[in-house]
Amino acid sequence: MTLSARNQLTGTVKSIVLGSVMAEVVVDVSGHDVVSVITRRSVENMGLQAGDTVTAIIKATEVLLDR
């Protein structure tokens, strides 16, 4: 699959916290945590587990910077 999103970060699933409907997935990307909240069904359908390699795809209309 080819995506237009340019911000693609490959990392390792660090932890998954399952809720009744949603799940919080923490991905370690070069020592930095990227947190994604997705549906529990998506976690189950992908068979995600800690230690899996995934790609976090970030598609946003804005990127804010602070200095």
PDBQT receptor file of N, H, CA, C and O in Angstrom, charges set to zero:
ATOM      1  N   MET A   1       0.840  -1.173   0.000  1.00  0.00    +0.000 N 
ATOM      2  CA  MET A   1       0.000   0.000   0.000  1.00  0.00    +0.000 C 
ATOM      3  C   MET A   1       0.888   1.241   0.000  1.00  0.00    +0.000 C 
ATOM      4  O   MET A   1       1.834   1.321   0.784  1.00  0.00    +0.000 OA
ATOM      5  N   THR A   2       0.605   2.179  -0.843  1.00  0.00    +0.000 N 
ATOM      6  H   THR A   2      -0.164   2.114  -1.480  1.00  0.00    +0.000 HD
ATOM      7  CA  THR A   2       1.325   3.436  -0.893  1.00  0.00    +0.000 C 
ATOM      8  C   THR A   2       0.469   4.524  -0.276  1.00  0.00    +0.000 C 
ATOM      9  O   THR A   2      -0.706   4.671  -0.611  1.00  0.00    +0.000 OA
ATOM     10  N   LEU A   3       1.070   5.287   0.634  1.00  0.00    +0.000 N 
ATOM     11  H   LEU A   3       2.025   5.168   0.907  1.00  0.00    +0.000 HD
ATOM     12  CA  LEU A   3       0.347   6.360   1.318  1.00  0.00    +0.000 C 
ATOM     13  C   LEU A   3       0.967   7.703   0.994  1.00  0.00    +0.000 C 
ATOM     14  O   LEU A   3       2.166   7.794   0.726  1.00  0.00    +0.000 OA
ATOM     15  N   SER A   4       0.152   8.748   1.019  1.00  0.00    +0.000 N 
ATOM     16  H   SER A   4      -0.822   8.674   1.236  1.00  0.00    +0.000 HD
ATOM     17  CA  SER A   4       0.663  10.091   0.770  1.00  0.00    +0.000 C 
ATOM     18  C   SER A   4       1.257  10.716   2.026  1.00  0.00    +0.000 C 
ATOM     19  O   SER A   4       1.980  11.708   1.935  1.00  0.00    +0.000 OA
ATOM     20  N   ALA A   5       0.967  10.157   3.188  1.00  0.00    +0.000 N 
ATOM     21  H   ALA A   5       0.379   9.351   3.262  1.00  0.00    +0.000 HD
ATOM     22  CA  ALA A   5       1.485  10.718   4.443  1.00  0.00    +0.000 C 
ATOM     23  C   ALA A   5       3.002  10.592   4.466  1.00  0.00    +0.000 C 
ATOM     24  O   ALA A   5       3.542   9.501   4.280  1.00  0.00    +0.000 OA
ATOM     25  N   ARG A   6       3.684  11.697   4.693  1.00  0.00    +0.000 N 
ATOM     26  H   ARG A   6       3.246  12.583   4.844  1.00  0.00    +0.000 HD
ATOM     27  CA  ARG A   6       5.147  11.691   4.695  1.00  0.00    +0.000 C 
ATOM     28  C   ARG A   6       5.727  11.363   6.057  1.00  0.00    +0.000 C 
ATOM     29  O   ARG A   6       6.866  10.904   6.153  1.00  0.00    +0.000 OA
ATOM     30  N   ASN A   7       4.962  11.591   7.107  1.00  0.00    +0.000 N 
ATOM     31  H   ASN A   7       4.037  11.963   7.029  1.00  0.00    +0.000 HD
ATOM     32  CA  ASN A   7       5.460  11.377   8.459  1.00  0.00    +0.000 C 
ATOM     33  C   ASN A   7       5.196   9.940   8.888  1.00  0.00    +0.000 C 
ATOM     34  O   ASN A   7       4.161   9.643   9.485  1.00  0.00    +0.000 OA
ATOM     35  N   GLN A   8       6.129   9.058   8.584  1.00  0.00    +0.000 N 
ATOM     36  H   GLN A   8       6.970   9.300   8.099  1.00  0.00    +0.000 HD
ATOM     37  CA  GLN A   8       6.007   7.648   8.921  1.00  0.00    +0.000 C 
ATOM     38  C   GLN A   8       7.187   7.274   9.802  1.00  0.00    +0.000 C 
ATOM     39  O   GLN A   8       8.343   7.376   9.390  1.00  0.00    +0.000 OA
ATOM     40  N   LEU A   9       6.881   6.838  11.027  1.00  0.00    +0.000 N 
ATOM     41  H   LEU A   9       5.943   6.756  11.362  1.00  0.00    +0.000 HD
ATOM     42  CA  LEU A   9       7.901   6.530  12.014  1.00  0.00    +0.000 C 
ATOM     43  C   LEU A   9       7.816   5.055  12.388  1.00  0.00    +0.000 C 
ATOM     44  O   LEU A   9       6.790   4.604  12.899  1.00  0.00    +0.000 OA
ATOM     45  N   THR A  10       8.877   4.305  12.141  1.00  0.00    +0.000 N 
ATOM     46  H   THR A  10       9.710   4.671  11.727  1.00  0.00    +0.000 HD
ATOM     47  CA  THR A  10       8.889   2.886  12.478  1.00  0.00    +0.000 C 
ATOM     48  C   THR A  10       9.427   2.719  13.893  1.00  0.00    +0.000 C 
ATOM     49  O   THR A  10      10.423   3.335  14.271  1.00  0.00    +0.000 OA
ATOM     50  N   GLY A  11       8.753   1.879  14.665  1.00  0.00    +0.000 N 
ATOM     51  H   GLY A  11       7.944   1.378  14.358  1.00  0.00    +0.000 HD
ATOM     52  CA  GLY A  11       9.167   1.644  16.036  1.00  0.00    +0.000 C 
ATOM     53  C   GLY A  11       8.653   0.311  16.550  1.00  0.00    +0.000 C 
ATOM     54  O   GLY A  11       8.145  -0.517  15.794  1.00  0.00    +0.000 OA
ATOM     55  N   THR A  12       8.799   0.125  17.855  1.00  0.00    +0.000 N 
ATOM     56  H   THR A  12       9.212   0.797  18.469  1.00  0.00    +0.000 HD
ATOM     57  CA  THR A  12       8.420  -1.116  18.510  1.00  0.00    +0.000 C 
ATOM     58  C   THR A  12       7.311  -0.842  19.517  1.00  0.00    +0.000 C 
ATOM     59  O   THR A  12       7.395   0.105  20.297  1.00  0.00    +0.000 OA
ATOM     60  N   VAL A  13       6.271  -1.673  19.498  1.00  0.00    +0.000 N 
ATOM     61  H   VAL A  13       6.203  -2.443  18.864  1.00  0.00    +0.000 HD
ATOM     62  CA  VAL A  13       5.184  -1.524  20.462  1.00  0.00    +0.000 C 
ATOM     63  C   VAL A  13       5.758  -1.764  21.854  1.00  0.00    +0.000 C 
ATOM     64  O   VAL A  13       6.304  -2.828  22.145  1.00  0.00    +0.000 OA
ATOM     65  N   LYS A  14       5.623  -0.759  22.701  1.00  0.00    +0.000 N 
ATOM     66  H   LYS A  14       5.179   0.106  22.466  1.00  0.00    +0.000 HD
ATOM     67  CA  LYS A  14       6.146  -0.811  24.070  1.00  0.00    +0.000 C 
ATOM     68  C   LYS A  14       5.080  -1.335  25.025  1.00  0.00    +0.000 C 
ATOM     69  O   LYS A  14       5.360  -2.166  25.889  1.00  0.00    +0.000 OA
ATOM     70  N   SER A  15       3.856  -0.839  24.861  1.00  0.00    +0.000 N 
ATOM     71  H   SER A  15       3.628  -0.163  24.160  1.00  0.00    +0.000 HD
ATOM     72  CA  SER A  15       2.766  -1.283  25.733  1.00  0.00    +0.000 C 
ATOM     73  C   SER A  15       1.426  -1.041  25.063  1.00  0.00    +0.000 C 
ATOM     74  O   SER A  15       1.290  -0.203  24.172  1.00  0.00    +0.000 OA
ATOM     75  N   ILE A  16       0.439  -1.804  25.522  1.00  0.00    +0.000 N 
ATOM     76  H   ILE A  16       0.550  -2.485  26.247  1.00  0.00    +0.000 HD
ATOM     77  CA  ILE A  16      -0.939  -1.659  25.045  1.00  0.00    +0.000 C 
ATOM     78  C   ILE A  16      -1.851  -1.703  26.266  1.00  0.00    +0.000 C 
ATOM     79  O   ILE A  16      -1.780  -2.631  27.072  1.00  0.00    +0.000 OA
ATOM     80  N   VAL A  17      -2.702  -0.698  26.394  1.00  0.00    +0.000 N 
ATOM     81  H   VAL A  17      -2.760   0.056  25.740  1.00  0.00    +0.000 HD
ATOM     82  CA  VAL A  17      -3.698  -0.685  27.460  1.00  0.00    +0.000 C 
ATOM     83  C   VAL A  17      -5.060  -0.766  26.787  1.00  0.00    +0.000 C 
ATOM     84  O   VAL A  17      -5.473   0.150  26.075  1.00  0.00    +0.000 OA
ATOM     85  N   LEU A  18      -5.750  -1.873  27.022  1.00  0.00    +0.000 N 
ATOM     86  H   LEU A  18      -5.415  -2.617  27.600  1.00  0.00    +0.000 HD
ATOM     87  CA  LEU A  18      -7.063  -2.088  26.399  1.00  0.00    +0.000 C 
ATOM     88  C   LEU A  18      -8.173  -1.548  27.269  1.00  0.00    +0.000 C 
ATOM     89  O   LEU A  18      -8.222  -1.813  28.470  1.00  0.00    +0.000 OA
ATOM     90  N   GLY A  19      -9.070  -0.783  26.652  1.00  0.00    +0.000 N 
ATOM     91  H   GLY A  19      -9.030  -0.567  25.677  1.00  0.00    +0.000 HD
ATOM     92  CA  GLY A  19     -10.297  -0.356  27.302  1.00  0.00    +0.000 C 
ATOM     93  C   GLY A  19     -11.440  -1.156  26.708  1.00  0.00    +0.000 C 
ATOM     94  O   GLY A  19     -11.212  -2.080  25.927  1.00  0.00    +0.000 OA
ATOM     95  N   SER A  20     -12.651  -0.814  27.067  1.00  0.00    +0.000 N 
ATOM     96  H   SER A  20     -12.836  -0.064  27.702  1.00  0.00    +0.000 HD
ATOM     97  CA  SER A  20     -13.792  -1.566  26.545  1.00  0.00    +0.000 C 
ATOM     98  C   SER A  20     -14.000  -1.305  25.053  1.00  0.00    +0.000 C 
ATOM     99  O   SER A  20     -14.444  -2.192  24.324  1.00  0.00    +0.000 OA
ATOM    100  N   VAL A  21     -13.681  -0.089  24.597  1.00  0.00    +0.000 N 
ATOM    101  H   VAL A  21     -13.321   0.632  25.189  1.00  0.00    +0.000 HD
ATOM    102  CA  VAL A  21     -13.869   0.261  23.187  1.00  0.00    +0.000 C 
ATOM    103  C   VAL A  21     -12.560   0.719  22.544  1.00  0.00    +0.000 C 
ATOM    104  O   VAL A  21     -12.284   0.385  21.392  1.00  0.00    +0.000 OA
ATOM    105  N   MET A  22     -11.760   1.477  23.279  1.00  0.00    +0.000 N 
ATOM    106  H   MET A  22     -11.984   1.748  24.215  1.00  0.00    +0.000 HD
ATOM    107  CA  MET A  22     -10.525   2.056  22.744  1.00  0.00    +0.000 C 
ATOM    108  C   MET A  22      -9.309   1.396  23.382  1.00  0.00    +0.000 C 
ATOM    109  O   MET A  22      -9.415   0.706  24.396  1.00  0.00    +0.000 OA
ATOM    110  N   ALA A  23      -8.150   1.624  22.762  1.00  0.00    +0.000 N 
ATOM    111  H   ALA A  23      -8.065   2.184  21.938  1.00  0.00    +0.000 HD
ATOM    112  CA  ALA A  23      -6.890   1.105  23.288  1.00  0.00    +0.000 C 
ATOM    113  C   ALA A  23      -5.811   2.167  23.117  1.00  0.00    +0.000 C 
ATOM    114  O   ALA A  23      -5.794   2.901  22.128  1.00  0.00    +0.000 OA
ATOM    115  N   GLU A  24      -4.910   2.237  24.096  1.00  0.00    +0.000 N 
ATOM    116  H   GLU A  24      -4.924   1.641  24.899  1.00  0.00    +0.000 HD
ATOM    117  CA  GLU A  24      -3.758   3.125  24.012  1.00  0.00    +0.000 C 
ATOM    118  C   GLU A  24      -2.538   2.282  23.672  1.00  0.00    +0.000 C 
ATOM    119  O   GLU A  24      -2.200   1.348  24.399  1.00  0.00    +0.000 OA
ATOM    120  N   VAL A  25      -1.884   2.609  22.577  1.00  0.00    +0.000 N 
ATOM    121  H   VAL A  25      -2.158   3.368  21.986  1.00  0.00    +0.000 HD
ATOM    122  CA  VAL A  25      -0.715   1.867  22.123  1.00  0.00    +0.000 C 
ATOM    123  C   VAL A  25       0.486   2.807  22.184  1.00  0.00    +0.000 C 
ATOM    124  O   VAL A  25       0.496   3.857  21.542  1.00  0.00    +0.000 OA
ATOM    125  N   VAL A  26       1.495   2.421  22.960  1.00  0.00    +0.000 N 
ATOM    126  H   VAL A  26       1.487   1.568  23.482  1.00  0.00    +0.000 HD
ATOM    127  CA  VAL A  26       2.718   3.220  23.070  1.00  0.00    +0.000 C 
ATOM    128  C   VAL A  26       3.780   2.561  22.199  1.00  0.00    +0.000 C 
ATOM    129  O   VAL A  26       4.070   1.373  22.338  1.00  0.00    +0.000 OA
ATOM    130  N   VAL A  27       4.354   3.356  21.297  1.00  0.00    +0.000 N 
ATOM    131  H   VAL A  27       4.119   4.321  21.184  1.00  0.00    +0.000 HD
ATOM    132  CA  VAL A  27       5.372   2.870  20.366  1.00  0.00    +0.000 C 
ATOM    133  C   VAL A  27       6.680   3.584  20.663  1.00  0.00    +0.000 C 
ATOM    134  O   VAL A  27       6.721   4.812  20.732  1.00  0.00    +0.000 OA
ATOM    135  N   ASP A  28       7.743   2.818  20.840  1.00  0.00    +0.000 N 
ATOM    136  H   ASP A  28       7.709   1.821  20.785  1.00  0.00    +0.000 HD
ATOM    137  CA  ASP A  28       9.082   3.371  21.051  1.00  0.00    +0.000 C 
ATOM    138  C   ASP A  28       9.717   3.622  19.686  1.00  0.00    +0.000 C 
ATOM    139  O   ASP A  28       9.984   2.690  18.928  1.00  0.00    +0.000 OA
ATOM    140  N   VAL A  29       9.952   4.896  19.388  1.00  0.00    +0.000 N 
ATOM    141  H   VAL A  29       9.735   5.654  20.004  1.00  0.00    +0.000 HD
ATOM    142  CA  VAL A  29      10.592   5.292  18.136  1.00  0.00    +0.000 C 
ATOM    143  C   VAL A  29      11.924   5.937  18.488  1.00  0.00    +0.000 C 
ATOM    144  O   VAL A  29      11.973   7.103  18.881  1.00  0.00    +0.000 OA
ATOM    145  N   SER A  30      12.989   5.185  18.348  1.00  0.00    +0.000 N 
ATOM    146  H   SER A  30      12.949   4.238  18.029  1.00  0.00    +0.000 HD
ATOM    147  CA  SER A  30      14.342   5.682  18.636  1.00  0.00    +0.000 C 
ATOM    148  C   SER A  30      14.443   6.309  20.025  1.00  0.00    +0.000 C 
ATOM    149  O   SER A  30      15.058   7.362  20.195  1.00  0.00    +0.000 OA
ATOM    150  N   GLY A  31      13.839   5.658  21.011  1.00  0.00    +0.000 N 
ATOM    151  H   GLY A  31      13.340   4.803  20.873  1.00  0.00    +0.000 HD
ATOM    152  CA  GLY A  31      13.924   6.149  22.385  1.00  0.00    +0.000 C 
ATOM    153  C   GLY A  31      12.880   7.172  22.769  1.00  0.00    +0.000 C 
ATOM    154  O   GLY A  31      12.898   7.677  23.891  1.00  0.00    +0.000 OA
ATOM    155  N   HIS A  32      11.975   7.488  21.870  1.00  0.00    +0.000 N 
ATOM    156  H   HIS A  32      11.960   7.077  20.958  1.00  0.00    +0.000 HD
ATOM    157  CA  HIS A  32      10.899   8.438  22.147  1.00  0.00    +0.000 C 
ATOM    158  C   HIS A  32       9.561   7.715  22.059  1.00  0.00    +0.000 C 
ATOM    159  O   HIS A  32       9.338   6.921  21.145  1.00  0.00    +0.000 OA
ATOM    160  N   ASP A  33       8.673   7.989  23.009  1.00  0.00    +0.000 N 
ATOM    161  H   ASP A  33       8.854   8.634  23.751  1.00  0.00    +0.000 HD
ATOM    162  CA  ASP A  33       7.348   7.367  22.989  1.00  0.00    +0.000 C 
ATOM    163  C   ASP A  33       6.402   8.124  22.073  1.00  0.00    +0.000 C 
ATOM    164  O   ASP A  33       6.259   9.341  22.187  1.00  0.00    +0.000 OA
ATOM    165  N   VAL A  34       5.764   7.408  21.174  1.00  0.00    +0.000 N 
ATOM    166  H   VAL A  34       5.881   6.419  21.081  1.00  0.00    +0.000 HD
ATOM    167  CA  VAL A  34       4.680   7.936  20.348  1.00  0.00    +0.000 C 
ATOM    168  C   VAL A  34       3.444   7.168  20.774  1.00  0.00    +0.000 C 
ATOM    169  O   VAL A  34       3.427   5.938  20.734  1.00  0.00    +0.000 OA
ATOM    170  N   VAL A  35       2.398   7.898  21.186  1.00  0.00    +0.000 N 
ATOM    171  H   VAL A  35       2.412   8.898  21.219  1.00  0.00    +0.000 HD
ATOM    172  CA  VAL A  35       1.198   7.264  21.718  1.00  0.00    +0.000 C 
ATOM    173  C   VAL A  35       0.065   7.404  20.717  1.00  0.00    +0.000 C 
ATOM    174  O   VAL A  35      -0.209   8.489  20.204  1.00  0.00    +0.000 OA
ATOM    175  N   SER A  36      -0.587   6.279  20.453  1.00  0.00    +0.000 N 
ATOM    176  H   SER A  36      -0.364   5.398  20.869  1.00  0.00    +0.000 HD
ATOM    177  CA  SER A  36      -1.723   6.255  19.543  1.00  0.00    +0.000 C 
ATOM    178  C   SER A  36      -2.933   5.692  20.285  1.00  0.00    +0.000 C 
ATOM    179  O   SER A  36      -2.822   4.705  21.012  1.00  0.00    +0.000 OA
ATOM    180  N   VAL A  37      -4.073   6.320  20.097  1.00  0.00    +0.000 N 
ATOM    181  H   VAL A  37      -4.164   7.121  19.506  1.00  0.00    +0.000 HD
ATOM    182  CA  VAL A  37      -5.322   5.798  20.638  1.00  0.00    +0.000 C 
ATOM    183  C   VAL A  37      -6.141   5.314  19.452  1.00  0.00    +0.000 C 
ATOM    184  O   VAL A  37      -6.558   6.100  18.601  1.00  0.00    +0.000 OA
ATOM    185  N   ILE A  38      -6.362   4.003  19.412  1.00  0.00    +0.000 N 
ATOM    186  H   ILE A  38      -6.022   3.365  20.103  1.00  0.00    +0.000 HD
ATOM    187  CA  ILE A  38      -7.110   3.386  18.320  1.00  0.00    +0.000 C 
ATOM    188  C   ILE A  38      -8.180   2.487  18.931  1.00  0.00    +0.000 C 
ATOM    189  O   ILE A  38      -8.205   2.286  20.145  1.00  0.00    +0.000 OA
ATOM    190  N   THR A  39      -9.050   1.955  18.108  1.00  0.00    +0.000 N 
ATOM    191  H   THR A  39      -9.030   2.118  17.121  1.00  0.00    +0.000 HD
ATOM    192  CA  THR A  39     -10.091   1.092  18.649  1.00  0.00    +0.000 C 
ATOM    193  C   THR A  39      -9.497  -0.235  19.118  1.00  0.00    +0.000 C 
ATOM    194  O   THR A  39      -8.495  -0.716  18.588  1.00  0.00    +0.000 OA
ATOM    195  N   ARG A  40     -10.141  -0.799  20.113  1.00  0.00    +0.000 N 
ATOM    196  H   ARG A  40     -10.954  -0.408  20.543  1.00  0.00    +0.000 HD
ATOM    197  CA  ARG A  40      -9.730  -2.112  20.612  1.00  0.00    +0.000 C 
ATOM    198  C   ARG A  40      -9.824  -3.145  19.490  1.00  0.00    +0.000 C 
ATOM    199  O   ARG A  40      -8.970  -4.023  19.363  1.00  0.00    +0.000 OA
ATOM    200  N   ARG A  41     -10.875  -3.025  18.683  1.00  0.00    +0.000 N 
ATOM    201  H   ARG A  41     -11.569  -2.312  18.786  1.00  0.00    +0.000 HD
ATOM    202  CA  ARG A  41     -11.057  -3.954  17.564  1.00  0.00    +0.000 C 
ATOM    203  C   ARG A  41      -9.869  -3.898  16.602  1.00  0.00    +0.000 C 
ATOM    204  O   ARG A  41      -9.448  -4.931  16.082  1.00  0.00    +0.000 OA
ATOM    205  N   SER A  42      -9.326  -2.701  16.359  1.00  0.00    +0.000 N 
ATOM    206  H   SER A  42      -9.669  -1.861  16.781  1.00  0.00    +0.000 HD
ATOM    207  CA  SER A  42      -8.166  -2.583  15.476  1.00  0.00    +0.000 C 
ATOM    208  C   SER A  42      -6.957  -3.305  16.062  1.00  0.00    +0.000 C 
ATOM    209  O   SER A  42      -6.231  -3.985  15.338  1.00  0.00    +0.000 OA
ATOM    210  N   VAL A  43      -6.738  -3.162  17.368  1.00  0.00    +0.000 N 
ATOM    211  H   VAL A  43      -7.328  -2.610  17.957  1.00  0.00    +0.000 HD
ATOM    212  CA  VAL A  43      -5.639  -3.866  18.033  1.00  0.00    +0.000 C 
ATOM    213  C   VAL A  43      -5.818  -5.370  17.865  1.00  0.00    +0.000 C 
ATOM    214  O   VAL A  43      -4.872  -6.083  17.533  1.00  0.00    +0.000 OA
ATOM    215  N   GLU A  44      -7.031  -5.842  18.093  1.00  0.00    +0.000 N 
ATOM    216  H   GLU A  44      -7.800  -5.263  18.363  1.00  0.00    +0.000 HD
ATOM    217  CA  GLU A  44      -7.310  -7.273  17.989  1.00  0.00    +0.000 C 
ATOM    218  C   GLU A  44      -7.186  -7.763  16.549  1.00  0.00    +0.000 C 
ATOM    219  O   GLU A  44      -6.624  -8.831  16.307  1.00  0.00    +0.000 OA
ATOM    220  N   ASN A  45      -7.705  -6.993  15.590  1.00  0.00    +0.000 N 
ATOM    221  H   ASN A  45      -8.161  -6.125  15.787  1.00  0.00    +0.000 HD
ATOM    222  CA  ASN A  45      -7.630  -7.399  14.179  1.00  0.00    +0.000 C 
ATOM    223  C   ASN A  45      -6.192  -7.467  13.676  1.00  0.00    +0.000 C 
ATOM    224  O   ASN A  45      -5.856  -8.326  12.861  1.00  0.00    +0.000 OA
ATOM    225  N   MET A  46      -5.342  -6.560  14.164  1.00  0.00    +0.000 N 
ATOM    226  H   MET A  46      -5.615  -5.862  14.827  1.00  0.00    +0.000 HD
ATOM    227  CA  MET A  46      -3.937  -6.563  13.753  1.00  0.00    +0.000 C 
ATOM    228  C   MET A  46      -3.106  -7.545  14.579  1.00  0.00    +0.000 C 
ATOM    229  O   MET A  46      -1.957  -7.835  14.245  1.00  0.00    +0.000 OA
ATOM    230  N   GLY A  47      -3.698  -8.052  15.657  1.00  0.00    +0.000 N 
ATOM    231  H   GLY A  47      -4.631  -7.816  15.929  1.00  0.00    +0.000 HD
ATOM    232  CA  GLY A  47      -2.965  -8.970  16.521  1.00  0.00    +0.000 C 
ATOM    233  C   GLY A  47      -1.773  -8.302  17.189  1.00  0.00    +0.000 C 
ATOM    234  O   GLY A  47      -0.747  -8.943  17.419  1.00  0.00    +0.000 OA
ATOM    235  N   LEU A  48      -1.907  -6.998  17.505  1.00  0.00    +0.000 N 
ATOM    236  H   LEU A  48      -2.740  -6.478  17.318  1.00  0.00    +0.000 HD
ATOM    237  CA  LEU A  48      -0.789  -6.250  18.081  1.00  0.00    +0.000 C 
ATOM    238  C   LEU A  48      -0.417  -6.764  19.462  1.00  0.00    +0.000 C 
ATOM    239  O   LEU A  48      -1.278  -7.077  20.285  1.00  0.00    +0.000 OA
ATOM    240  N   GLN A  49       0.898  -6.842  19.695  1.00  0.00    +0.000 N 
ATOM    241  H   GLN A  49       1.597  -6.588  19.026  1.00  0.00    +0.000 HD
ATOM    242  CA  GLN A  49       1.435  -7.237  20.993  1.00  0.00    +0.000 C 
ATOM    243  C   GLN A  49       2.695  -6.428  21.255  1.00  0.00    +0.000 C 
ATOM    244  O   GLN A  49       3.347  -5.950  20.328  1.00  0.00    +0.000 OA
ATOM    245  N   ALA A  50       3.026  -6.284  22.527  1.00  0.00    +0.000 N 
ATOM    246  H   ALA A  50       2.496  -6.673  23.281  1.00  0.00    +0.000 HD
ATOM    247  CA  ALA A  50       4.283  -5.626  22.886  1.00  0.00    +0.000 C 
ATOM    248  C   ALA A  50       5.427  -6.350  22.186  1.00  0.00    +0.000 C 
ATOM    249  O   ALA A  50       5.463  -7.579  22.137  1.00  0.00    +0.000 OA
ATOM    250  N   GLY A  51       6.361  -5.572  21.647  1.00  0.00    +0.000 N 
ATOM    251  H   GLY A  51       6.332  -4.573  21.687  1.00  0.00    +0.000 HD
ATOM    252  CA  GLY A  51       7.503  -6.131  20.937  1.00  0.00    +0.000 C 
ATOM    253  C   GLY A  51       7.343  -6.144  19.425  1.00  0.00    +0.000 C 
ATOM    254  O   GLY A  51       8.322  -6.309  18.697  1.00  0.00    +0.000 OA
ATOM    255  N   ASP A  52       6.109  -5.969  18.946  1.00  0.00    +0.000 N 
ATOM    256  H   ASP A  52       5.314  -5.834  19.537  1.00  0.00    +0.000 HD
ATOM    257  CA  ASP A  52       5.872  -5.943  17.501  1.00  0.00    +0.000 C 
ATOM    258  C   ASP A  52       6.467  -4.678  16.879  1.00  0.00    +0.000 C 
ATOM    259  O   ASP A  52       6.488  -3.617  17.502  1.00  0.00    +0.000 OA
ATOM    260  N   THR A  53       6.943  -4.807  15.653  1.00  0.00    +0.000 N 
ATOM    261  H   THR A  53       6.925  -5.668  15.146  1.00  0.00    +0.000 HD
ATOM    262  CA  THR A  53       7.395  -3.649  14.887  1.00  0.00    +0.000 C 
ATOM    263  C   THR A  53       6.201  -3.092  14.121  1.00  0.00    +0.000 C 
ATOM    264  O   THR A  53       5.486  -3.826  13.438  1.00  0.00    +0.000 OA
ATOM    265  N   VAL A  54       5.999  -1.778  14.246  1.00  0.00    +0.000 N 
ATOM    266  H   VAL A  54       6.580  -1.182  14.801  1.00  0.00    +0.000 HD
ATOM    267  CA  VAL A  54       4.886  -1.105  13.569  1.00  0.00    +0.000 C 
ATOM    268  C   VAL A  54       5.394   0.201  12.965  1.00  0.00    +0.000 C 
ATOM    269  O   VAL A  54       6.490   0.662  13.284  1.00  0.00    +0.000 OA
ATOM    270  N   THR A  55       4.595   0.777  12.104  1.00  0.00    +0.000 N 
ATOM    271  H   THR A  55       3.705   0.403  11.845  1.00  0.00    +0.000 HD
ATOM    272  CA  THR A  55       4.872   2.101  11.560  1.00  0.00    +0.000 C 
ATOM    273  C   THR A  55       3.763   3.033  12.000  1.00  0.00    +0.000 C 
ATOM    274  O   THR A  55       2.592   2.800  11.702  1.00  0.00    +0.000 OA
ATOM    275  N   ALA A  56       4.134   4.101  12.715  1.00  0.00    +0.000 N 
ATOM    276  H   ALA A  56       5.086   4.290  12.957  1.00  0.00    +0.000 HD
ATOM    277  CA  ALA A  56       3.175   5.134  13.112  1.00  0.00    +0.000 C 
ATOM    278  C   ALA A  56       3.099   6.120  11.950  1.00  0.00    +0.000 C 
ATOM    279  O   ALA A  56       4.104   6.711  11.557  1.00  0.00    +0.000 OA
ATOM    280  N   ILE A  57       1.907   6.287  11.411  1.00  0.00    +0.000 N 
ATOM    281  H   ILE A  57       1.090   5.806  11.730  1.00  0.00    +0.000 HD
ATOM    282  CA  ILE A  57       1.700   7.186  10.281  1.00  0.00    +0.000 C 
ATOM    283  C   ILE A  57       0.953   8.401  10.800  1.00  0.00    +0.000 C 
ATOM    284  O   ILE A  57      -0.171   8.295  11.289  1.00  0.00    +0.000 OA
ATOM    285  N   ILE A  58       1.589   9.549  10.688  1.00  0.00    +0.000 N 
ATOM    286  H   ILE A  58       2.502   9.636  10.291  1.00  0.00    +0.000 HD
ATOM    287  CA  ILE A  58       1.028  10.773  11.258  1.00  0.00    +0.000 C 
ATOM    288  C   ILE A  58       0.563  11.665  10.122  1.00  0.00    +0.000 C 
ATOM    289  O   ILE A  58       1.359  12.108   9.295  1.00  0.00    +0.000 OA
ATOM    290  N   LYS A  59      -0.724  11.920  10.094  1.00  0.00    +0.000 N 
ATOM    291  H   LYS A  59      -1.371  11.561  10.766  1.00  0.00    +0.000 HD
ATOM    292  CA  LYS A  59      -1.307  12.787   9.064  1.00  0.00    +0.000 C 
ATOM    293  C   LYS A  59      -2.028  13.907   9.791  1.00  0.00    +0.000 C 
ATOM    294  O   LYS A  59      -3.055  13.678  10.430  1.00  0.00    +0.000 OA
ATOM    295  N   ALA A  60      -1.501  15.102   9.698  1.00  0.00    +0.000 N 
ATOM    296  H   ALA A  60      -0.666  15.288   9.180  1.00  0.00    +0.000 HD
ATOM    297  CA  ALA A  60      -2.087  16.230  10.399  1.00  0.00    +0.000 C 
ATOM    298  C   ALA A  60      -2.134  17.445   9.479  1.00  0.00    +0.000 C 
ATOM    299  O   ALA A  60      -1.321  17.584   8.566  1.00  0.00    +0.000 OA
ATOM    300  N   THR A  61      -3.085  18.305   9.734  1.00  0.00    +0.000 N 
ATOM    301  H   THR A  61      -3.746  18.192  10.476  1.00  0.00    +0.000 HD
ATOM    302  CA  THR A  61      -3.171  19.527   8.954  1.00  0.00    +0.000 C 
ATOM    303  C   THR A  61      -2.301  20.629   9.544  1.00  0.00    +0.000 C 
ATOM    304  O   THR A  61      -2.017  21.621   8.874  1.00  0.00    +0.000 OA
ATOM    305  N   GLU A  62      -1.869  20.459  10.815  1.00  0.00    +0.000 N 
ATOM    306  H   GLU A  62      -2.100  19.652  11.360  1.00  0.00    +0.000 HD
ATOM    307  CA  GLU A  62      -1.032  21.450  11.471  1.00  0.00    +0.000 C 
ATOM    308  C   GLU A  62       0.060  20.769  12.272  1.00  0.00    +0.000 C 
ATOM    309  O   GLU A  62      -0.143  19.699  12.845  1.00  0.00    +0.000 OA
ATOM    310  N   VAL A  63       1.207  21.397  12.301  1.00  0.00    +0.000 N 
ATOM    311  H   VAL A  63       1.372  22.267  11.835  1.00  0.00    +0.000 HD
ATOM    312  CA  VAL A  63       2.283  20.978  13.184  1.00  0.00    +0.000 C 
ATOM    313  C   VAL A  63       2.717  22.235  13.919  1.00  0.00    +0.000 C 
ATOM    314  O   VAL A  63       3.177  23.198  13.306  1.00  0.00    +0.000 OA
ATOM    315  N   LEU A  64       2.566  22.219  15.246  1.00  0.00    +0.000 N 
ATOM    316  H   LEU A  64       2.193  21.436  15.744  1.00  0.00    +0.000 HD
ATOM    317  CA  LEU A  64       2.908  23.390  16.059  1.00  0.00    +0.000 C 
ATOM    318  C   LEU A  64       4.307  23.220  16.624  1.00  0.00    +0.000 C 
ATOM    319  O   LEU A  64       4.702  22.121  17.015  1.00  0.00    +0.000 OA
ATOM    320  N   LEU A  65       5.049  24.308  16.663  1.00  0.00    +0.000 N 
ATOM    321  H   LEU A  65       4.729  25.200  16.345  1.00  0.00    +0.000 HD
ATOM    322  CA  LEU A  65       6.386  24.327  17.238  1.00  0.00    +0.000 C 
ATOM    323  C   LEU A  65       6.411  25.341  18.378  1.00  0.00    +0.000 C 
ATOM    324  O   LEU A  65       5.759  26.383  18.309  1.00  0.00    +0.000 OA
ATOM    325  N   ASP A  66       7.159  25.031  19.413  1.00  0.00    +0.000 N 
ATOM    326  H   ASP A  66       7.689  24.184  19.469  1.00  0.00    +0.000 HD
ATOM    327  CA  ASP A  66       7.332  25.954  20.542  1.00  0.00    +0.000 C 
ATOM    328  C   ASP A  66       8.807  26.062  20.831  1.00  0.00    +0.000 C 
ATOM    329  O   ASP A  66       9.552  25.090  20.702  1.00  0.00    +0.000 OA
ATOM    330  N   ARG A  67       9.219  27.229  21.215  1.00  0.00    +0.000 N 
ATOM    331  H   ARG A  67       8.614  28.018  21.320  1.00  0.00    +0.000 HD
ATOM    332  CA  ARG A  67      10.642  27.421  21.525  1.00  0.00    +0.000 C 
ATOM    333  C   ARG A  67      10.807  28.175  22.798  1.00  0.00    +0.000 C 
ATOM    334  O   ARG A  67      11.934  28.433  23.221  1.00  0.00    +0.000 OA
TER     335      ARG A  67
